[in-house]
């Protein structure tokens, strides 16, 4: 019953396409989604990236602290989606999708 009511109300919460952010995915993140991550994690991350992340990227993640303060991080279980937000261009750039233990390492 609860599931049915959520599905019936889902169309009410849809955000107009014009207010969504554009998506850019780096080669590293693309490779992680296609090759490195388990299939179920990659699928969940892709759905998140193409859905809630583009609607409201500030709300679904948090800004990181220095030296990564130009980036945001969103949780998906034990995995993290690392991304940048360009407010002027209305673009979200996904930089990496990796396990929490590896996500915040800098070269």
C-alpha positions in Angstrom: 0.0 0.0 0.0 2.8 2.4 1.0 4.7 1.6 -2.2 1.6 2.3 -4.4 1.0 5.7 -2.8 4.6 6.7 -3.3 4.4 5.7 -7.0 1.2 7.6 -7.4 2.7 10.7 -5.8 6.1 10.4 -7.7 4.9 12.5 -10.6 4.1 15.4 -8.3 7.7 15.7 -7.2 9.2 15.7 -10.6 11.5 18.7 -11.3 11.2 20.4 -14.7 14.0 19.5 -17.1 15.0 23.2 -17.4 16.0 23.4 -13.7 18.2 20.3 -13.8 22.0 20.5 -14.0 24.0 19.2 -16.9 26.1 16.1 -16.4 29.8 15.6 -17.1 31.6 12.5 -16.2 35.4 12.3 -16.2 37.2 9.4 -17.8 38.2 8.0 -14.4 34.6 8.0 -13.1 33.4 6.5 -16.4 36.0 3.7 -16.1 35.1 3.1 -12.5 31.4 2.7 -13.4 32.1 0.4 -16.3 34.9 -1.8 -15.0 36.0 -1.3 -11.4 32.8 -1.4 -9.4 30.5 -4.4 -8.7 27.6 -4.4 -11.1 25.0 -3.7 -8.4 27.0 -0.7 -7.0 27.7 0.7 -10.5 24.0 0.5 -11.4 22.9 2.2 -8.1 25.6 4.9 -8.6 24.5 5.5 -12.2 20.8 5.9 -11.1 21.9 8.3 -8.4 24.1 10.3 -10.7 21.4 10.7 -13.4 18.6 11.3 -10.9 18.8 13.0 -7.6 22.3 14.4 -8.1 21.3 16.4 -11.2 18.1 17.7 -9.5 19.8 19.1 -6.3 23.5 18.4 -6.0 23.9 20.6 -2.9 21.3 18.6 -1.0 22.4 15.1 -1.7 26.0 15.5 -0.7 28.3 17.6 1.4 31.2 19.9 0.6 34.6 18.5 1.4 37.2 20.2 3.6 40.6 21.4 2.4 42.5 20.4 0.3 39.4 19.0 -1.5 37.1 21.9 -0.7 36.2 22.5 -4.4 34.4 19.1 -4.3 31.4 17.5 -2.9 30.8 13.9 -1.7 27.6 11.9 -1.7 27.2 8.5 0.0 25.9 5.4 -1.6 26.4 2.7 1.0 30.1 2.3 1.6 30.9 4.0 -1.7 31.2 7.7 -2.4 30.4 9.8 -5.5 32.9 12.7 -5.7 31.8 15.6 -7.8 32.2 19.3 -8.5 29.3 21.8 -9.0 29.6 24.7 -11.4 26.7 27.0 -10.5 27.2 29.4 -13.4 27.2 26.7 -16.1 24.6 24.6 -14.2 27.0 21.6 -14.5 27.8 18.7 -12.2 31.1 17.0 -13.0 31.4 13.5 -11.5 35.1 13.0 -10.7 35.1 9.5 -9.1 33.0 6.7 -7.7 34.9 4.6 -5.3 34.9 2.8 -1.9 35.1 5.2 1.0 38.5 3.9 1.9 39.9 5.1 -1.4 37.6 8.0 -2.3 39.5 10.8 -0.5 43.1 10.0 -1.4 44.9 12.7 -3.3 47.7 12.0 -5.7 
